[in-house]
Amino acid sequence: MGTKRHFRVWRGDETGGELQDYQVEVNEGEVVLDVIHRLQATEAPDLACRWNCKAGKCGSCSMEINGMPKLGCMTRMSTFEENETISVSPLRTFPVIRDLVTDVSFNYQKSLETPAFSPPEDLAPGEYRMQQVDVERSQEFRKCIECFLCQNTCHVVRDHEDNKTAFSGPRVFIRAAELDMHPLDTRTDRKQYAQAQQGLGYCNITKCCTEVCPEHIKITDNAIIPMKERVVDRRYDPLVWLGSKIFRRGQNGAAASGPALGESGLDQPAATTAGLPADGDHSAAADAERGVNWHQQVPRPQAAAVDEKGHLPISELAFDKPAAPSPFGEDVTFPLPDKSLNYHHPDQDR
């Protein structure tokens, strides 16, 4: 025999709503989604609720249960006290469509802004080969079911609606980290892109996204923090800074092709490298191909300036400009304006 339990379910739409009280029968072994279905079958046939697999693998039944973002199909009634009132409400961060259904298109739009996987040009599909250790590094992030509970609980957008333009959120950051760790991905600007265009610097690593992940992905520890560290290293690590001065990270050719003695090589636009458009080409197509819409003239790495004996002049080390653009972008203000976001992908029209 079941028992009657007290539920408070949010009813309304984009214009407003309120929590309504229901007394619903609950049987042993049921989850919150079972109770919602019983409520639809008995007292509230017009109650809107999104769901699909009922097995914790589709992420559709995301909701807030007693104020905590959870999956309705994975929250067992046995975890609550018998006399406890259970409140069920829609995800607070996203616009309400009706009742428990919210508009989560924000997350898909942000995913579209992430540059897609870029395989080596000399390999065809089916020829990709990876070591198992490389698979294991990013396999954790592939478990994401896109329930968007992490996006919902992230206070950067939950409490600050105006940040949504400039901040992509933890779900997108683990995608960027996964591709950055991929040994066959040829893009080298994912960290800088995450910082400049996706708002990685907004995250203050409170780990609230990790706490609500139903797949137990260590979003903060294994994705966001490593990405932040690699971004900051490019700017503030003295060894990395010195190495970039000497070796000019990203240089594909020999040092002999570098600028003459006394030239920094940073103020001159670099020629097209690795099949990318020239720096001076700021057309929409070139920006999409380049993948990062910096909206500024960013010099590409050059060979170190050496003399005829191959010695690096002291003036090169004392040069007042960094060897790479600042990952924090001193000329970038947040939130970023809409026009500075890159929505196009090279493969999206295929």
Protein Blocks (a to p, Z undefined) as FASTA:
>chain_A
ZZdddddddeddfkbccdddddddddehiafklmmmmmmmmmmmmbccddfkonopnomm
gcceehiacdfklmcfklpcfklccdddddfkbccfbhjbccfklmmmmmmmpccddddf
kbcehiaccdfklmmmmmmmmmpgolommmmmmmklmmmmklmmmpnbjklmmmmmmmmm
pmkbcbfklmmmmmmmnommmpgololmmmmmmnlpafklmmmmmmmmmmmmmmmmmklm
mmmmmnoghiabdfklmccehiaolmpccddeehiacfklccfklmmmnopaghpacddd
ddddddfkopacfklmmpcbdfbdcfklpmbccdddfklpcfbdfklmZZ
